[in-house]
Amino acid sequence: MPDTAARVQSVLDIPLNRFLGMQLRDEADPSAGIWFPVGPSAQNQAGVLHGGVVTTLLDTACYLALLPHLAPEEHAVTHDLTVSLLRPVAAGSRVDVTGTVLRRGRAVAFLRADASVDGVVVAAAQVTKSVVPLR
């Protein structure tokens, strides 16, 4: 069973996350969230942040927030995700994404994530994850 550091590294090593330039906000505390630049790989055809990119990274921040609440033999998978895109984000912006565990039950965890630019929330998500055995 992998330790927390190995689990965090496996998230960082996901090719899509690397491609998007995802970074931990605090190397010492991965549950503090992530950040990423709105570079060419994160933009839509209008030159602003692609909604699918921010959705993916909202979900990722929630997983990292939940990790300290998982036993070594547990994993979590998303089974419901609702995202509100609140405002466009210009190319070149730094987007900070934080996840919060609202409630961890035996088999289900409820989370929230916010993406912000310069302290202004630009997207928010409600995420439900099923807690499953790690395989």
C-alpha positions as CSV (number, residue, x, y, z in Angstrom):
1,M,0.0,0.0,0.0
2,P,1.5,3.4,-1.0
3,D,2.1,6.0,1.6
4,T,0.7,9.5,1.3
5,A,3.8,11.0,-0.4
6,A,3.6,8.2,-3.0
7,R,-0.1,8.9,-3.6
8,V,0.6,12.6,-4.0
9,Q,3.4,11.9,-6.4
10,S,1.1,9.6,-8.5
11,V,-1.3,12.5,-8.8
12,L,1.5,14.8,-9.9
13,D,2.7,12.2,-12.4
14,I,-0.6,12.0,-14.2
15,P,0.4,13.1,-17.8
16,L,-2.6,15.5,-18.1
17,N,-1.6,17.3,-14.8
18,R,2.0,17.6,-16.0
19,F,0.8,18.8,-19.5
20,L,-1.3,21.5,-17.8
21,G,1.5,22.7,-15.6
22,M,-0.2,21.8,-12.3
23,Q,1.9,22.5,-9.2
24,L,1.3,22.0,-5.5
25,R,0.6,25.3,-3.6
26,D,2.7,24.0,-0.7
27,E,5.1,21.1,-1.2
28,A,4.9,20.3,2.6
29,D,1.1,20.2,2.6
30,P,-0.4,18.8,-0.6
31,S,-3.9,19.2,0.9
32,A,-3.4,23.0,0.7
33,G,-4.3,22.7,-3.0
34,I,-2.7,23.3,-6.4
35,W,-2.1,26.0,-8.9
36,F,-1.6,26.2,-12.6
37,P,-0.9,28.7,-15.3
38,V,-3.5,29.5,-18.0
39,G,-1.0,28.7,-20.8
40,P,-1.8,27.5,-24.3
41,S,-2.6,23.9,-23.1
42,A,-5.3,25.3,-20.7
43,Q,-7.0,27.7,-23.1
44,N,-10.0,27.3,-25.3
45,Q,-10.4,28.8,-28.8
46,A,-11.3,32.2,-27.3
47,G,-7.9,32.3,-25.5
48,V,-9.4,32.0,-22.0
49,L,-9.3,29.2,-19.5
50,H,-11.1,26.1,-20.8
51,G,-13.9,24.9,-18.6
52,G,-12.9,21.3,-18.8
53,V,-9.4,22.1,-17.6
54,V,-10.6,23.9,-14.5
55,T,-13.2,21.1,-13.8
56,T,-10.4,18.5,-13.9
57,L,-8.2,20.5,-11.5
58,L,-11.1,21.2,-9.1
59,D,-11.6,17.5,-8.8
60,T,-7.9,16.9,-8.4
61,A,-7.7,19.5,-5.5
62,C,-10.6,17.7,-3.8
63,Y,-8.8,14.4,-4.0
64,L,-5.6,15.9,-2.5
65,A,-7.7,17.5,0.3
66,L,-9.3,14.1,1.0
67,L,-6.0,12.1,1.1
68,P,-5.2,12.8,4.8
69,H,-8.7,11.4,5.6
70,L,-8.1,8.1,3.8
71,A,-6.7,5.0,5.5
72,P,-3.8,3.4,3.7
73,E,-6.1,0.7,2.3
74,E,-8.6,3.2,0.9
75,H,-8.9,5.1,-2.3
76,A,-11.6,7.6,-3.5
77,V,-13.2,7.9,-6.9
78,T,-15.5,10.7,-8.1
79,H,-19.1,9.7,-8.6
80,D,-20.7,13.2,-8.7
81,L,-19.2,16.6,-9.7
82,T,-21.0,19.8,-10.2
83,V,-19.1,22.9,-11.4
84,S,-20.0,26.5,-11.7
85,L,-17.8,28.6,-14.0
86,L,-18.3,32.1,-12.6
87,R,-16.1,34.3,-14.8
88,P,-13.6,34.0,-17.7
89,V,-10.0,33.7,-16.9
90,A,-7.4,35.4,-19.2
91,A,-4.4,33.7,-20.7
92,G,-1.3,34.1,-18.5
93,S,-3.3,34.1,-15.2
94,R,-2.3,32.0,-12.3
95,V,-5.2,29.9,-11.0
96,D,-5.1,28.7,-7.4
97,V,-7.4,25.7,-6.6
98,T,-8.2,24.6,-3.0
99,G,-10.3,21.7,-1.9
100,T,-12.2,21.3,1.4
101,V,-13.6,18.1,3.0
102,L,-17.1,18.9,4.1
103,R,-17.9,15.5,5.5
104,R,-16.2,12.1,5.3
105,G,-18.5,9.2,5.9
106,R,-17.7,5.5,5.9
107,A,-18.3,5.1,2.2
108,V,-18.8,8.6,0.8
109,A,-17.0,11.9,1.1
110,F,-18.5,15.3,0.3
111,L,-16.1,18.0,-0.8
112,R,-16.0,21.6,-2.2
113,A,-13.4,23.2,-4.3
114,D,-12.8,26.8,-5.4
115,A,-10.5,28.2,-8.1
116,S,-9.4,31.7,-7.8
117,V,-7.3,34.3,-9.5
118,D,-5.8,37.1,-7.4
119,G,-8.2,36.2,-4.6
120,V,-11.4,36.3,-6.8
121,V,-13.3,33.0,-7.1
122,V,-13.6,32.1,-10.8
123,A,-15.0,28.6,-10.5
124,A,-16.5,26.4,-7.7
125,A,-17.3,22.7,-7.5
126,Q,-19.3,20.3,-5.3
127,V,-17.7,16.9,-5.4
128,T,-18.9,13.6,-4.1
129,K,-16.4,10.7,-3.9
130,S,-16.9,7.1,-3.1
131,V,-14.4,5.6,-0.7
132,V,-13.4,2.2,-2.1
133,P,-10.7,-0.4,-1.3
134,L,-7.3,0.4,-2.7
135,R,-6.3,-2.2,-5.3
